[in-house]
Amino acid sequence: MDSEPQVALSDLHDNDLAVTTQAAIDRVRPHLGTILVAVAILFAGLAAWTLIRSQRASEQMAGWDAFINAFAEGDAGALDTVMARYGGSPAAQWAAIVQADAALADGNRLMVIDPGQARRRLEAAVERYAAVNAERPSSLAAQRGIFGLARARESLGELTEARRGYEALVAEYPDSPYRTIAEQRAAVLSRESTQQWYDWFASRPAAAAGAQPPTAESSDAPAQPSSANTAPAVE
């Protein structure tokens, strides 16, 4: 009878696992320093990313504070500072929209008394609205930018571009609070009588402030801007 001890199957498995583990360690050992460095870099990157996110959140809050203070005081210079210091942020985008709204209001107000200055202010409004739109802002700012640009182009007599802007707003943001008026203005600008009215207005000398157009409908007159001092919703 064989008296040699029997080796348990589990012991064989344990021995195989130990051998395999040791072999893996032997393969990794020469690269252990590199692996540790990579892990350290990974954790450093995660820490830096967390810090950057925290700093960005803090900077955005500072930008909103600066914007709200400038807006409340009606300080155009302070709004320009917000745009320069926090460029690309929602606060800077709203500062640009408020400045564009002010330029649009000035341009419409000056149309009769100083057409040259009116055009310069309207062109400044177009430039600011277009710059905001180019940054692809969040929903409400985008709607304000598209709508404002269409209004400014309409005031400049660029009716085709204005109509396209209104139509784009309706198509891209069907739930926009500006949808109803955008649809109305697009419909008005599609009429031939509207183009005739604008042609007459553009050729009319400033001295003829009391003159009446040959044919005009009240709804065909330039869309008047809402107050520039309309506070945006913080996004």
C-alpha positions in Angstrom: 0.0 0.0 0.0 1.4 3.4 -1.0 2.1 5.4 2.2 3.2 8.7 0.5 1.0 11.7 1.5 -1.6 12.8 -1.0 -1.3 16.4 -2.3 -4.6 18.2 -2.1 -5.9 19.7 -5.4 -6.4 23.0 -3.7 -2.8 23.1 -2.7 -1.8 22.6 -6.3 -4.0 25.5 -7.3 -2.5 27.7 -4.6 1.0 26.8 -5.7 0.1 27.6 -9.4 -1.4 31.0 -8.3 1.7 31.8 -6.3 4.0 31.0 -9.2 1.9 33.0 -11.6 1.8 36.0 -9.2 5.5 35.9 -8.6 6.1 35.8 -12.3 3.8 38.8 -12.9 5.7 40.7 -10.1 9.0 39.8 -11.7 7.8 41.2 -15.1 6.5 44.4 -13.5 9.4 45.1 -11.1 11.7 46.7 -13.8 8.9 49.1 -14.7 7.6 49.8 -11.2 9.2 53.2 -11.1 7.6 54.3 -14.3 4.2 53.0 -13.2 4.5 54.9 -9.9 5.4 58.1 -11.8 2.4 57.6 -14.1 0.1 57.1 -11.2 1.5 60.2 -9.5 1.0 62.2 -12.6 -2.6 61.0 -12.9 -3.4 62.0 -9.4 -1.7 65.4 -9.9 -3.8 65.9 -13.0 -7.0 65.1 -11.2 -6.1 67.5 -8.4 -5.2 70.2 -10.9 -8.5 69.7 -12.8 -10.5 69.9 -9.5 -8.6 73.1 -8.6 -9.2 74.6 -12.0 -12.9 73.9 -11.9 -13.1 75.5 -8.5 -11.2 78.5 -9.7 -13.5 78.8 -12.8 -16.6 78.6 -10.6 -15.2 81.3 -8.4 -14.2 83.5 -11.4 -17.7 83.1 -12.9 -19.2 84.3 -9.6 -16.9 87.2 -9.6 -17.8 88.0 -13.2 -21.5 87.9 -12.3 -21.0 90.2 -9.3 -19.1 92.7 -11.5 -21.8 92.6 -14.2 -24.6 93.1 -11.8 -22.9 96.1 -10.2 -22.1 97.6 -13.5 -25.7 97.0 -14.8 -27.3 98.4 -11.7 -25.3 101.6 -12.0 -25.7 101.9 -15.7 -21.9 102.1 -16.0 -20.9 101.5 -19.6 -17.2 101.6 -18.8 -17.6 99.0 -16.1 -19.5 96.8 -18.5 -16.6 97.1 -20.9 -14.3 96.0 -18.1 -16.4 92.9 -17.5 -16.2 92.0 -21.1 -12.4 92.4 -21.2 -11.7 90.7 -17.8 -14.1 87.8 -18.1 -14.2 87.3 -21.8 -16.1 84.3 -23.0 -18.0 83.9 -19.7 -21.8 84.2 -19.5 -21.3 87.5 -17.5 -19.2 89.0 -20.3 -21.7 87.9 -22.9 -24.6 89.6 -21.1 -22.5 92.7 -20.6 -22.0 92.7 -24.4 -25.7 92.2 -25.0 -26.6 95.1 -22.7 -24.1 97.3 -24.5 -25.5 96.2 -27.8 -29.1 97.0 -26.6 -28.0 100.5 -25.6 -26.4 101.1 -29.0 -29.5 99.9 -30.7 -31.7 102.2 -28.6 -29.4 105.1 -29.4 -29.4 104.3 -33.1 -33.2 104.2 -33.3 -33.5 107.4 -31.3 -31.0 109.3 -33.5 -32.5 108.1 -36.9 -34.4 111.4 -37.5 -32.1 114.0 -35.9 -28.7 112.6 -36.8 -28.8 109.8 -39.4 -25.0 109.5 -39.6 -24.5 109.0 -35.9 -27.6 106.7 -35.8 -25.9 104.4 -38.4 -22.7 104.3 -36.4 -24.5 103.3 -33.3 -26.6 100.7 -35.1 -23.4 99.2 -36.7 -21.9 99.1 -33.3 -24.9 97.1 -32.1 -24.6 94.7 -35.0 -20.9 94.1 -34.2 -21.6 93.4 -30.5 -24.6 91.1 -31.1 -22.6 89.2 -33.8 -19.6 88.8 -31.5 -21.8 87.3 -28.8 -23.5 85.0 -31.3 -20.1 83.8 -32.5 -19.3 82.5 -29.0 -22.3 80.1 -29.1 -23.7 81.3 -25.8 -26.2 79.4 -23.7 -29.9 79.4 -24.7 -31.3 82.6 -23.4 -28.2 84.7 -24.3 -28.3 83.1 -27.8 -31.9 84.1 -28.3 -31.2 87.6 -27.2 -28.2 87.8 -29.5 -30.1 86.5 -32.5 -33.1 88.7 -31.9 -31.1 91.8 -31.2 -29.0 91.3 -34.3 -32.2 91.0 -36.4 -33.6 94.2 -34.9 -30.4 96.1 -35.5 -30.2 94.9 -39.2 -33.8 95.9 -39.6 -33.1 99.4 -38.3 -30.2 99.7 -40.8 -32.6 98.8 -43.6 -31.0 95.4 -44.2 -34.4 93.7 -44.4 -33.4 90.4 -46.0 -30.8 89.7 -43.3 -33.2 90.9 -40.6 -36.0 88.6 -41.8 -33.6 85.6 -42.0 -32.5 86.4 -38.4 -36.1 86.4 -37.1 -36.9 83.2 -39.0 -33.7 81.5 -37.6 -34.8 82.5 -34.1 -38.2 80.9 -34.6 -36.7 77.8 -36.1 -34.0 77.2 -33.6 -35.9 78.3 -30.5 -39.6 77.5 -31.0 -40.3 78.0 -27.3 -38.5 81.4 -27.1 -40.3 84.3 -25.5 -39.2 86.3 -28.5 -41.0 83.9 -31.0 -44.2 85.8 -31.4 -42.7 89.2 -32.2 -40.0 87.5 -34.3 -42.8 85.9 -36.4 -44.6 89.2 -36.7 -41.5 91.1 -37.8 -40.6 88.3 -40.3 -44.1 88.6 -41.8 -44.0 92.4 -42.0 -40.5 92.3 -43.7 -41.7 89.9 -46.3 -44.2 92.6 -47.7 -43.2 94.8 -50.6 -44.8 97.8 -48.9 -42.3 97.4 -46.1 -39.4 97.7 -48.4 -41.0 100.7 -50.0 -41.4 102.3 -46.6 -37.8 101.8 -45.7 -36.6 103.1 -49.1 -38.6 106.2 -48.5 -37.3 106.6 -45.0 -33.7 106.2 -46.1 -34.0 108.8 -48.8 -35.9 111.3 -46.7 -33.9 114.4 -45.6 -33.6 115.0 -41.9 -35.3 118.3 -42.3 -38.5 116.6 -43.5 -39.2 115.2 -40.0 -42.9 115.9 -40.3 -43.3 114.5 -43.8 -45.5 111.4 -44.3 -44.6 108.5 -46.6 -46.8 108.0 -49.6 -48.1 104.7 -48.3 -47.3 103.2 -44.9 -48.8 100.9 -42.4 -48.1 101.4 -38.8 -47.0 97.8 -38.4 -44.4 98.3 -41.2 -42.5 101.0 -39.2 -39.2 100.0 -37.7 -39.4 97.8 -34.7 -38.7 99.9 -31.6 -36.2 98.4 -29.2 -37.2 97.4 -25.7 -35.4 99.1 -22.9 -31.7 98.3 -22.7 -32.0 98.1 -19.0 -33.7 94.7 -19.0 -32.0 92.4 -16.5 -31.1 89.0 -17.9 -31.8 85.8 -16.1 -28.6 84.4 -14.5 -27.7 81.2 -16.4 
